[in-house]
Every structure is written in structure tokens, then in C-alpha cells.
Amino acid sequence: MEKHISVLLNEVIDNLNIKEDGIYIDATIGFGGHSSEILKRIPKGKLIGFDKDINAVTYSTERLKSINDNFIIYNEGFENIKKRCEEENIKPDGILFDLGLSSVEIDDASRGFSYMQDAKLDMRMDLNSPKTAEEIVNTYTVEELTKVFREYGEEKHALKIAKEIEKERLVKRIETTKELVDIIDRCYPYKEKRKGHPAKKVFQAIRIEVNNELDEFEKTLKDALEVLNTEGRIAVITFHSLEDRICKKTFKEVTETNPVVKGMPNIPKEMLPDYKLITNKPILPTDIEIRQNSRSKSAKLRVIEKIK
Ligand SMILES: C[S@@+](CC[C@H](N)C(=O)[O-])C[C@H]1O[C@@H](n2cnc3c(N)ncnc32)[C@H](O)[C@@H]1O
């Protein structure tokens, strides 16, 4: 199995402020890269991992076992963080979200995430979830497809591509990534093809829709803020502007001083925000990291702390 290189690894570990007896949640355990480093630092603590992808859970379980047994991994969406914390009566000291896909998922042709390899149109992170990319491409109306491509892919040829999909599926059901790539390719002006692969944005958009990624992240980030322990931190690595916007907005809302008292000399403690930003600007990968791992290029890390 090809390895996934963890993005912004040192930056995440430094900013989580890890305590040796703390409880840490890795919301997207993937192939256990970040979690391995956390687990080594918490000999008296506990790590709780989540991943929708059974392959990620199996692999990271084996990897973490070689460090110690202070962990549990759920093959579940991170939407369950709040429920699990309540059930176990715990307040985590740190929560990490490393969003998107692992390289292993992208490179596994059979999953249908990659526009570079021919496969069935699938794109599900959770192989038990009912909605696949094939269903979306073949059943959504032109309006629905256009909306998905525009909103989640920021694709400017959204309508043209949606109409071409509709035309094609009247002839034959669209079943493979290659068939979809060919349709998108036909809609793209020649001179724009040099700027990057024409299918990149549409594939991203469909993947977000299949896995309901933005809604789940937005809701879970709020839950994570709620369950976090005092002095606990949340670190979020995003890979595209829509995810980053959600993170930035959510963090801003909870770190701003109430406008009614803002600027007053002695603001009562209870009127001050419960959280403070650790990163005013996101932390970005260094040139060296980008050279070693081109997938880190668009990564942004934001960190927040619960102060009371
Ligand atoms: C970028 S990878 C994480 C890599 C990991 N930090 C490492 O160092 O190996 C993202 C992982 O999150 C998982 N994932 C994405 N959305 C999820 C969700 N809503 N709930 C649980 N896991 C999710 C994906 O299946 C993938 O394995």
C-alpha cells in the first residue's frame, strides 16, 4: 500500500500543546501519521480516532499498536464526535481535523476519486453509504449539477458541462471516470486546458457532494468547540477555499468580543470570548515541504484554544 505523507506534521504537533495525560481526538485518522506522533507523546493519555474509510482504520490500527495501546479507532464519520464524548463522559484536550482524502484513497484507482485513472464512478469515503458519484451524475437535473459544480468546484463552465452530461446520458448511462473526463474535456476551451486538468474542479465538486463534506465539517467543528476541555485546542488542516472559509468564519464567531462591550476598559470576564485564536493567519507548508510532497501545496492550518 502506498504511503500517505502527513501534511504540516511538526506544525500540528507543536500547536496542539500536547499533555502526556491528555485525551486527543484525531477526527480523520487516515493512515495514522499525525496520530502516531500524538500517541508517542501521551503515555498516560488516550487517543480516539475516527475514519469513514475501513482501509484507513485497519491500517492505522496496526501502525498505532506498535507504539502502545492507549487508543481506540471508530470506523465512523467524525459527525459522531459529540455523541462519543458524551457517552464516554470525556472532554478532549485536543482535536485534529486533516480534511479531504489520503493519498492512498486518491491513488487507489478502484475508488473512482482520480480523474487520472479509469474506474467506476464511486467516490465514497464510506463504502457503506448509499450515494455514489455515478448516481449523482446520472440522476441530478442540469440545475442541480450546475449548482454542485459551481458551489463546490467553483467551475466556470458548470452549466455547459451539466448540459453535456444530460445529452450524453440520454444515449448511455455514464459509468466510469474516463467517460466523465471525456465529457468535461469536450466542454473546455483549448487554451484553458494548459492551466490544469479540466476535470479537477468537477471531480472535487462531485466528491464533496457524494460525501456531504462541507455540511458535516461545519456542524462537527461547532460540536468540537463545544466538547473541548478548557485549555484544549482544535487544529484544522484544510485543502480548499470552501473548507477554509468555514473554519475561518466559525473560529471568528467564537473569538470575537461581544460588540456591546467591545472597547470598554473593564469587561466582565463572563462577557469575554470563551476561545482565542492561536493562529491569526493560517500556517502554510514551507517550500521544502511542498517540494517533498506536492499534495501539501494548498494546505492551511488554523488553530484555536478554549480559554474558559
Ligand atoms: C488527509 S487524510 C488524513 C491523513 C492523516 N492525518 C495521516 O497523517 O495519515 C483524511 C482522512 O479523513 C477521512 N475522512 C474524511 N472525511 C471524514 C469524515 N467526515 N469522518 C471521518 N473520516 C473522514 C478520509 O477517509 C481520510 O482517510
The ligand as a Gaussian input file, in Angstrom:
#p B3LYP/6-31G(d) Opt

LIG

0 1
 C       -5.944000      13.656000       4.672000
 S       -6.437000      12.120000       5.285000
 C       -5.793000      12.094000       6.919000
 C       -4.374000      11.675000       6.984000
 C       -3.816000      11.533000       8.382000
 N       -3.808000      12.772000       9.101000
 C       -2.420000      10.927000       8.350000
 O       -1.469000      11.609000       8.740000
 O       -2.277000       9.779000       7.937000
 C       -8.131000      12.356000       5.596000
 C       -8.863000      11.129000       6.109000
 O      -10.098000      11.576000       6.625000
 C      -11.119000      10.669000       6.293000
 N      -12.366000      11.435000       6.354000
 C      -12.781000      12.436000       5.561000
 N      -13.974000      12.904000       5.975000
 C      -14.319000      12.195000       7.068000
 C      -15.432000      12.212000       7.961000
 N      -16.468000      13.042000       7.789000
 N      -15.418000      11.385000       9.005000
 C      -14.387000      10.519000       9.195000
 N      -13.322000      10.438000       8.374000
 C      -13.285000      11.265000       7.325000
 C      -10.735000      10.139000       4.931000
 O      -11.303000       8.862000       4.716000
 C       -9.189000      10.099000       5.043000
 O       -8.743000       8.838000       5.455000

